[in-house]
Amino acid sequence: QVQLVESGGGLVQPGGSLILSCKVSGTIFGYVMGWYRQAPGKQRELVARIRTDGPTNYADSVKGRFTISRRNAEGTVSLQMNSLKPEDTAVYYCNLQDDRRSWWGQGTQVTVSS
């Protein structure tokens, strides 16, 4: 059973930074890793994802502010979030997927407020 455990969420002021981390219980080599978020009353949306060999995709709303990275040997994926805005407030979920399957972490709350 694959398990994903997120950490690093919390309360931050507008303009601040946070780093989210996700540890996977098994290998992540060959899988697409991603971060998604869900704000109250909204659908879950893609924030960023990264393939095994490095190519990334970002939501337009976070381009230039967020950076996703992965360490295949350690089974971890991180999301560096800078210049945070109140509209970034959401529960952030780590995701592992291949062509047929998808696994989710339990989520970590990020709140951007003064």
N, C-alpha and C positions, 0 to 999 in steps of 0.2 A: 504494500500500500504506500503510494507516494504521498508524502506530507510536505506542505509548504508553510513556513512560519515567518511572518512579517514582523519587523520591529522598526522603531524609529519615529513613529508618529507622535503628535503632540500639539500643543498650542504655540503659535508663533505670531509675532506682529507683522503687519503688512510690510513688505520689503525684506523680510527676513529669509532665512534658509533652513532647510531640513534635509537630512539624508535618510531615505528609507532603505531597509535591507530585507532580503528574503533568502532564507536558507532552505534548500530542498534536500529531502532525506536520501534521494538517490542521485544518479548521474543526470546532468542537464545537457550533456554533449549530444548534439543532434536535434535538440528541441528548441523551439522558439520560446523565449522568455519575454514576459510582458508585465506592464503595470496598467491597471484599469482603475477607474474611480467611479463612485456613485454618490451623488449629492441627494439630500432629501427631496423626494418627489420627482426625481429624474431617473432616467435609465442609466445603466452602467455604460461607461464609455472608455475607449482606448485612450491611454495617456502616451505610452511609448512601448516599443517592443524591439527586441534585438535577436538576430539569428546567431547561430553557433560561431560563424566566421566573422561576425561583426557588423553587418549592415543593420541600420536602425530606421525606425519610422516614429514620427512624433505627431501628436495632434497639433493642429495649427495654433491652438490657444496656449501651448507650452513651448513652442519652438523658440530657441534662443535663451530659455530660462531653465529648462530641465535637461538633464543628461542621464541616459541609461547606460549601465555598464554591467558586464558579467565576468565571473571568474569560473571557468568550466571545471578546473581542477578542484575548486573548493565547493562547487555546487551552489554558488550565490549569485544573485543579481541585485543591483543597487539602483536607486533613483536619487540623484542629486537635484534638489529643487531650490532654485534661487529666485530672488525678486518675487516672493510669494504674494498673491493677491487674495482678497476675501473670497473671490469666486473659485479659488482653488480648494476651498473647504469641502471635504468629502471623506468618505471611507475609501481607502486605497487598497486594492487587492493585487496580489502577485498571481501570475498565471504561467503555467507550463503547458505547452501543447505540441502535438505533432499533427499529422494529416488526419488522424482518426480520433484522438482523445485530447481531453483538456482537464487540467487539475487547477484548483483554486486554493489560495490561502484563506485564513479566517478574516482578514482585513485589519487595517490599522487606521485609526481616526487621525485626520489632519484638520486642524482648525486654525484659520488665519483671521485674527481679530485683534483690534487694539483695546 
